[in-house]
Amino acid sequence: QVQLVESGGGLVQPGGSLRLSCAASGSIFSINDMGWYRQTPGKQRELVAIISSGGSTNYASSVKGRFTISRDNDKKTVNLQMDSLKFEDTAMYYCNAVISTRSFVSRWSSYWGQGTQVTVSS
């Protein structure tokens, strides 16, 4: 079993900052890409930022320059530092990781966290 647990969401004023964290645990052999996605009611889940096991990053154009993704491979964690938050950043944020387990080391599967709400409001 693999679990991803997010933390760090909350209510923040426009222009403020939040830091999201996600920890992976369970019978993990290896982790490939880790990323953050977000979703608002009635819309599709969208990529916010992604980071490879080697540290290469990619961001949605709407957050580039404001958000920073990072990871700690030893701790199996991925973080999202969100600065200069805007009203339109309000969403449920989900952690994602592509993981192979000890039971199936050559099979990569996508796992999701339960989500953490970020609300930007004055």
Backbone as CSV, one residue per row, in Angstrom:
resi,resn,N_x,N_y,N_z,CA_x,CA_y,CA_z,C_x,C_y,C_z
1,GLN,0.828,-1.189,0.000,0.000,0.000,0.000,0.869,1.248,0.000
2,VAL,0.419,2.228,-0.742,1.117,3.509,-0.801,0.136,4.607,-0.397
3,GLN,0.620,5.541,0.384,-0.207,6.692,0.781,0.525,7.985,0.500
4,LEU,-0.221,8.974,0.050,0.282,10.335,-0.074,-0.571,11.204,0.837
5,VAL,0.080,11.920,1.716,-0.648,12.753,2.672,-0.190,14.191,2.522
6,GLU,-1.151,15.061,2.201,-0.850,16.481,2.017,-1.120,17.258,3.296
7,SER,-0.468,18.390,3.411,-0.725,19.313,4.508,-0.354,20.716,4.060
8,GLY,-0.866,21.709,4.812,-0.432,23.080,4.573,-1.437,23.990,3.908
9,GLY,-2.578,23.479,3.516,-3.575,24.349,2.902,-4.204,25.274,3.931
10,GLY,-5.036,26.184,3.453,-5.708,27.094,4.364,-6.221,28.332,3.669
11,LEU,-6.543,29.310,4.479,-7.070,30.589,3.994,-5.965,31.637,4.041
12,VAL,-5.818,32.373,2.950,-4.769,33.395,2.879,-5.292,34.575,2.080
13,GLN,-4.782,35.751,2.395,-5.181,36.953,1.657,-4.424,37.054,0.331
14,PRO,-4.984,37.749,-0.628,-4.248,37.960,-1.891,-2.882,38.585,-1.622
15,GLY,-1.888,38.075,-2.339,-0.524,38.528,-2.130,0.224,37.741,-1.079
16,GLY,-0.479,36.914,-0.349,0.143,36.122,0.710,0.804,34.867,0.195
17,SER,1.298,34.061,1.145,2.037,32.844,0.810,1.505,31.653,1.598
18,LEU,1.635,30.504,1.006,1.359,29.229,1.669,2.373,28.209,1.182
19,ARG,2.623,27.233,2.021,3.524,26.144,1.650,2.789,24.831,1.829
20,LEU,2.652,24.089,0.740,2.033,22.771,0.786,3.123,21.699,0.872
21,SER,2.827,20.660,1.623,3.753,19.541,1.739,3.011,18.242,1.485
22,CYS,3.738,17.272,0.961,3.155,15.957,0.694,4.202,14.908,1.014
23,ALA,3.795,13.933,1.803,4.701,12.852,2.180,4.167,11.526,1.660
24,ALA,5.035,10.777,1.005,4.683,9.453,0.510,5.179,8.407,1.494
25,SER,4.363,7.395,1.706,4.753,6.328,2.631,4.177,5.006,2.144
26,GLY,4.702,3.928,2.719,4.215,2.606,2.348,5.324,1.779,1.721
27,SER,4.913,0.789,0.961,5.843,-0.170,0.370,6.396,0.373,-0.946
28,ILE,7.233,1.402,-0.816,7.751,2.120,-1.974,9.133,1.613,-2.350
29,PHE,9.302,1.284,-3.633,10.628,0.924,-4.138,11.312,2.151,-4.728
30,SER,10.581,2.890,-5.554,11.165,4.060,-6.197,10.065,5.052,-6.571
31,ILE,10.429,6.332,-6.587,9.490,7.396,-6.975,10.049,8.127,-8.182
32,ASN,9.229,8.267,-9.191,9.637,8.995,-10.398,9.175,10.450,-10.245
33,ASP,8.324,10.903,-11.120,7.839,12.277,-11.026,6.941,12.465,-9.810
34,MET,7.019,13.666,-9.230,6.092,14.086,-8.178,5.530,15.440,-8.599
35,GLY,4.286,15.665,-8.271,3.707,16.923,-8.740,2.514,17.370,-7.930
36,TRP,2.076,18.568,-8.252,0.888,19.156,-7.645,-0.103,19.521,-8.738
37,TYR,-1.338,19.190,-8.486,-2.442,19.520,-9.386,-3.490,20.260,-8.574
38,ARG,-4.387,20.948,-9.270,-5.475,21.611,-8.567,-6.773,21.503,-9.357
39,GLN,-7.843,21.633,-8.608,-9.160,21.484,-9.229,-10.157,22.379,-8.528
40,THR,-11.001,23.026,-9.330,-12.121,23.806,-8.801,-13.418,23.157,-9.261
41,PRO,-14.509,23.395,-8.561,-15.783,22.745,-8.912,-16.176,22.981,-10.357
42,GLY,-16.510,21.911,-11.049,-16.956,22.003,-12.423,-15.848,22.060,-13.452
43,LYS,-14.616,22.030,-12.992,-13.489,22.095,-13.927,-12.611,20.857,-13.805
44,GLN,-11.835,20.614,-14.840,-10.928,19.481,-14.820,-9.721,19.776,-13.930
45,ARG,-9.176,18.712,-13.387,-7.954,18.849,-12.607,-6.832,19.284,-13.546
46,GLU,-6.030,20.254,-13.090,-4.965,20.782,-13.946,-3.619,20.692,-13.247
47,LEU,-2.593,20.546,-14.052,-1.236,20.496,-13.524,-0.826,21.878,-13.035
48,VAL,-0.239,21.917,-11.855,0.330,23.151,-11.320,1.839,23.144,-11.495
49,ALA,2.471,22.084,-11.012,3.923,21.972,-11.097,4.305,20.513,-10.954
50,ILE,5.427,20.157,-11.581,5.903,18.788,-11.525,7.415,18.806,-11.410
51,ILE,7.960,17.808,-10.714,9.400,17.723,-10.553,9.826,16.276,-10.737
52,SER,10.875,16.065,-11.507,11.372,14.718,-11.760,12.256,14.254,-10.604
53,SER,12.620,12.993,-10.625,13.493,12.464,-9.585,14.854,13.136,-9.618
54,GLY,15.231,13.644,-10.767,16.504,14.336,-10.903,16.446,15.824,-10.609
55,GLY,15.219,16.334,-10.358,15.076,17.731,-9.979,14.632,18.670,-11.087
56,SER,14.370,18.153,-12.271,13.856,19.004,-13.346,12.418,19.388,-13.037
57,THR,12.089,20.637,-13.311,10.761,21.153,-12.952,10.021,21.693,-14.171
58,ASN,8.713,21.709,-14.044,7.859,22.289,-15.071,6.654,22.909,-14.366
59,TYR,6.254,24.085,-14.814,5.169,24.805,-14.157,4.082,25.194,-15.146
60,ALA,2.868,25.291,-14.659,1.812,25.895,-15.446,2.159,27.368,-15.643
61,SER,1.806,27.904,-16.787,2.163,29.293,-17.080,1.538,30.262,-16.068
62,SER,0.380,29.877,-15.535,-0.326,30.764,-14.608,0.373,30.909,-13.255
63,VAL,1.286,29.999,-12.938,1.948,30.054,-11.627,3.447,30.279,-11.741
64,LYS,3.969,30.273,-12.947,5.413,30.421,-13.150,5.885,31.746,-12.554
65,GLY,6.962,31.660,-11.795,7.493,32.852,-11.154,6.907,33.145,-9.789
66,ARG,5.814,32.471,-9.448,5.171,32.669,-8.141,5.256,31.411,-7.265
67,PHE,5.207,30.241,-7.886,5.230,28.979,-7.156,6.581,28.296,-7.377
68,THR,7.016,27.560,-6.364,8.258,26.802,-6.463,8.026,25.398,-5.922
69,ILE,8.324,24.410,-6.742,8.197,23.014,-6.320,9.579,22.485,-5.941
70,SER,9.615,21.662,-4.902,10.873,21.056,-4.483,10.573,19.673,-3.913
71,ARG,11.604,18.843,-3.799,11.404,17.512,-3.252,12.633,17.073,-2.479
72,ASP,12.380,16.146,-1.571,13.448,15.511,-0.814,13.315,14.019,-1.074
73,ASN,14.217,13.473,-1.857,14.102,12.065,-2.248,14.288,11.128,-1.051
74,ASP,15.134,11.489,-0.138,15.363,10.635,1.038,14.114,10.580,1.922
75,LYS,13.453,11.722,2.079,12.266,11.786,2.940,10.993,11.444,2.180
76,LYS,11.089,11.315,0.841,9.925,11.002,0.010,8.859,12.086,0.152
77,THR,9.308,13.314,0.084,8.381,14.431,0.205,8.492,15.369,-1.000
78,VAL,7.404,16.071,-1.260,7.387,17.117,-2.274,6.654,18.311,-1.679
79,ASN,7.199,19.492,-1.943,6.635,20.714,-1.400,6.275,21.676,-2.517
80,LEU,5.338,22.554,-2.220,4.975,23.606,-3.151,4.912,24.917,-2.380
81,GLN,5.866,25.777,-2.640,5.874,27.107,-2.048,5.091,28.035,-2.960
82,MET,4.029,28.606,-2.424,3.150,29.452,-3.220,3.231,30.879,-2.701
83,ASP,3.739,31.765,-3.496,3.869,33.185,-3.152,2.993,34.031,-4.072
84,SER,2.764,35.261,-3.650,1.960,36.195,-4.450,0.650,35.557,-4.888
85,LEU,-0.026,34.953,-3.952,-1.254,34.222,-4.270,-2.347,35.154,-4.770
86,LYS,-3.123,34.650,-5.708,-4.211,35.398,-6.330,-5.547,34.695,-6.054
87,PHE,-6.623,35.439,-6.228,-7.949,34.849,-6.037,-8.093,33.576,-6.868
88,GLU,-7.579,33.613,-8.083,-7.762,32.487,-8.996,-6.932,31.266,-8.634
89,ASP,-6.104,31.358,-7.620,-5.371,30.188,-7.129,-6.222,29.352,-6.178
90,THR,-7.388,29.854,-5.818,-8.276,29.109,-4.938,-8.691,27.798,-5.590
91,ALA,-8.450,26.703,-4.900,-8.743,25.373,-5.454,-8.415,24.318,-4.417
92,MET,-8.820,23.092,-4.726,-8.341,21.933,-3.982,-7.048,21.490,-4.657
93,TYR,-5.999,21.368,-3.875,-4.693,20.992,-4.408,-4.401,19.531,-4.065
94,TYR,-3.961,18.793,-5.074,-3.686,17.372,-4.928,-2.224,17.068,-5.232
95,CYS,-1.660,16.242,-4.398,-0.314,15.731,-4.614,-0.402,14.463,-5.474
96,ASN,0.549,14.315,-6.368,0.615,13.126,-7.227,2.041,12.612,-7.287
97,ALA,2.179,11.305,-7.336,3.505,10.708,-7.479,3.403,9.445,-8.315
98,VAL,4.410,9.232,-9.137,4.507,8.008,-9.945,5.490,7.090,-9.237
99,ILE,4.981,5.947,-8.797,5.707,5.112,-7.838,5.728,3.662,-8.278
100,SER,6.860,3.017,-8.036,6.907,1.559,-8.151,7.028,1.003,-6.740
101,THR,6.340,-0.074,-6.482,6.322,-0.649,-5.138,7.289,-1.816,-5.041
102,ARG,7.546,-2.238,-3.819,8.458,-3.359,-3.594,7.885,-4.659,-4.177
103,SER,6.562,-4.720,-4.273,5.939,-5.916,-4.826,6.080,-5.995,-6.345
104,PHE,6.084,-4.835,-6.999,6.151,-4.780,-8.466,7.139,-3.680,-8.852
105,VAL,8.406,-3.967,-8.748,9.428,-2.923,-8.899,9.500,-2.357,-10.307
106,SER,9.019,-3.087,-11.306,9.114,-2.593,-12.677,7.807,-1.987,-13.168
107,ARG,6.819,-1.905,-12.288,5.524,-1.338,-12.667,5.343,0.017,-12.006
108,TRP,5.105,1.024,-12.818,4.913,2.375,-12.308,3.427,2.706,-12.271
109,SER,2.975,3.197,-11.153,1.567,3.570,-10.995,1.476,4.985,-10.443
110,SER,0.364,5.643,-10.785,0.137,7.017,-10.333,-0.712,7.007,-9.072
111,TYR,-0.245,7.697,-8.065,-0.960,7.765,-6.788,-1.326,9.215,-6.481
112,TRP,-2.454,9.369,-5.800,-2.959,10.695,-5.457,-3.182,10.831,-3.956
113,GLY,-2.960,12.028,-3.470,-3.329,12.343,-2.101,-4.804,12.696,-2.024
114,GLN,-5.259,12.998,-0.806,-6.670,13.248,-0.593,-7.056,14.706,-0.898
115,GLY,-6.085,15.552,-1.052,-6.328,16.952,-1.381,-6.287,17.861,-0.172
116,THR,-5.870,19.087,-0.399,-5.874,20.105,0.649,-6.395,21.404,0.025
117,GLN,-7.307,22.045,0.735,-7.970,23.230,0.190,-7.116,24.468,0.392
118,VAL,-6.984,25.239,-0.678,-6.344,26.549,-0.615,-7.386,27.585,-1.022
119,THR,-7.623,28.542,-0.138,-8.591,29.595,-0.409,-7.903,30.952,-0.293
120,VAL,-7.962,31.717,-1.365,-7.387,33.056,-1.376,-8.548,34.046,-1.350
121,SER,-8.644,34.762,-0.255,-9.783,35.657,-0.071,-9.404,36.829,0.825
122,SER,-9.999,37.959,0.560,-9.764,39.127,1.418,-10.875,39.249,2.459
